């Protein structure tokens, strides 16, 4: 392997890690199995994520946080309870960012049920559903993560 090829491999590994947030070891494994094809590696990581989500779905989620969002016009607000398995993950900045994103999604796009909410297209990336976003977090953190409950208020309702 030449030094130039090695640098290209490292760049792809770094890019995949930055785009997915998944561990370097899983990114390297996905790139190895897809002949360094970034898009194919992302699909592979998503497949593995779906498998991991199934494995972790029955685990108890008693930690996490409650996240809020109030629209700039002060006429719409939301709360969401996002649960995980450990307080370590619950305190993680990326987990908290996910909670804040979900609260903003709830305020932006009304949903009556959790099932309806999970099927919605993510407002920052319509190619992903909210369920996909949560599955990515499960793969990233290695823990079961779920939306326990949410509420959306509109002024005057």
C-alpha positions in Angstrom: 0.0 0.0 0.0 1.4 3.4 -1.0 1.5 6.3 1.4 -0.9 8.2 -0.9 -3.4 5.3 -0.8 -3.0 5.2 3.0 -3.8 8.9 3.3 -6.9 8.5 1.0 -8.1 5.6 3.2 -7.6 7.7 6.4 -9.5 10.6 4.8 -12.4 8.3 3.9 -12.4 6.8 7.4 -12.4 10.3 8.9 -15.2 11.5 6.5 -17.4 8.5 7.3 -16.9 9.0 11.0 -17.7 12.7 10.8 -20.8 12.1 8.7 -22.2 9.2 10.8 -20.8 9.7 14.3 -20.3 6.0 14.5 -17.1 4.6 16.1 -13.9 4.5 14.1 -13.7 0.7 14.4 -17.2 0.2 12.9 -16.5 2.8 10.2 -13.3 1.0 9.3 -15.1 -2.4 9.2 -17.8 -0.9 6.9 -15.2 0.6 4.6 -13.3 -2.7 4.5 -16.4 -4.6 3.6 -17.4 -2.2 0.8 -14.0 -1.6 -0.8 -13.8 1.9 0.6 -17.1 3.1 -1.0 -18.4 5.7 1.4 -22.1 5.5 0.3 -22.1 1.7 0.4 -20.4 1.9 3.9 -23.1 4.2 5.1 -25.7 1.7 3.9 -23.8 -1.1 5.7 -23.7 0.9 8.9 -27.5 1.5 8.6 -28.0 -2.2 8.2 -25.9 -2.9 11.3 -27.8 -0.2 13.1 -31.1 -1.8 12.4 -29.8 -5.1 13.8 -28.4 -3.4 16.9 -31.7 -1.6 17.4 -33.6 -4.9 17.4 -31.0 -6.3 19.9 -31.4 -3.3 22.2 -35.1 -2.7 21.9 -36.1 -4.6 25.0 -33.5 -3.0 27.3 -34.8 -0.8 30.0 -34.6 3.0 29.4 -34.8 4.7 32.8 -32.4 7.6 32.1 -32.3 10.4 29.6 -33.9 13.9 29.7 -36.8 16.2 29.0 -36.2 18.6 26.2 -38.1 21.7 25.3 -38.5 24.1 22.4 -40.4 27.4 22.2 -40.8 28.9 18.7 -39.4 32.4 18.3 -42.9 33.9 18.0 -43.7 32.4 21.4 -46.9 30.8 20.1 -45.8 27.2 19.8 -43.9 25.1 22.3 -43.1 21.4 22.8 -41.7 19.0 25.4 -40.3 15.6 24.7 -39.0 12.9 27.1 -36.1 11.1 25.5 -35.0 8.0 27.3 -31.8 6.0 27.2 -30.2 3.3 29.4 -27.6 5.2 31.3 -27.0 8.6 32.8 -23.6 8.6 31.0 -25.4 8.7 27.6 -28.1 11.0 29.0 -25.5 13.6 29.8 -23.7 13.3 26.5 -23.8 16.5 24.4 -24.8 14.5 21.2 -27.7 12.9 23.1 -28.8 16.3 24.3 -28.6 17.7 20.8 -30.8 14.9 19.6 -33.4 15.7 22.4 -33.4 19.4 21.3 -33.8 18.4 17.6 -36.7 16.2 18.5 -38.4 19.0 20.5 -38.0 21.4 17.6 -39.5 18.7 15.2 -42.5 18.3 17.5 -43.1 22.0 17.5 -42.7 22.3 13.8 -44.7 19.3 12.5 -47.7 18.3 14.6 -48.2 14.6 15.4 -51.0 12.9 17.3 -49.2 9.7 18.2 -45.6 8.4 18.7 -46.0 6.2 15.6 -47.0 9.1 13.5 -44.1 11.2 14.9 -41.5 8.4 14.2 -42.6 8.2 10.6 -42.2 11.9 9.9 -39.5 13.2 7.6 -36.8 14.9 9.7 -37.1 18.7 9.1 -33.3 19.1 8.6 -32.9 16.2 6.2 -36.1 14.9 4.5 -34.3 11.7 3.4 -34.4 10.6 7.0 -37.3 9.8 9.2 -37.4 10.5 12.9 -37.1 6.8 13.5 -33.9 6.7 11.3 -32.5 9.5 13.4 -33.1 7.6 16.6 -31.7 4.4 15.1 -28.5 6.3 14.2 -28.3 7.4 17.8 -28.7 3.8 19.0 -25.8 2.7 16.8 -23.7 5.7 17.9 -24.3 5.2 21.6 -24.8 1.5 21.8 -27.9 1.9 24.0 -31.6 1.6 23.5 -33.1 5.1 23.0 -36.7 5.9 22.7 -39.2 8.8 22.8 -41.3 8.1 25.9 -43.8 10.9 25.5 -44.2 14.3 24.0 -46.6 17.3 24.0 -47.1 20.3 21.7 -48.8 23.5 22.7 -50.2 26.2 20.4 -51.3 29.5 21.9 -55.0 29.6 22.4 -55.8 25.9 21.9 
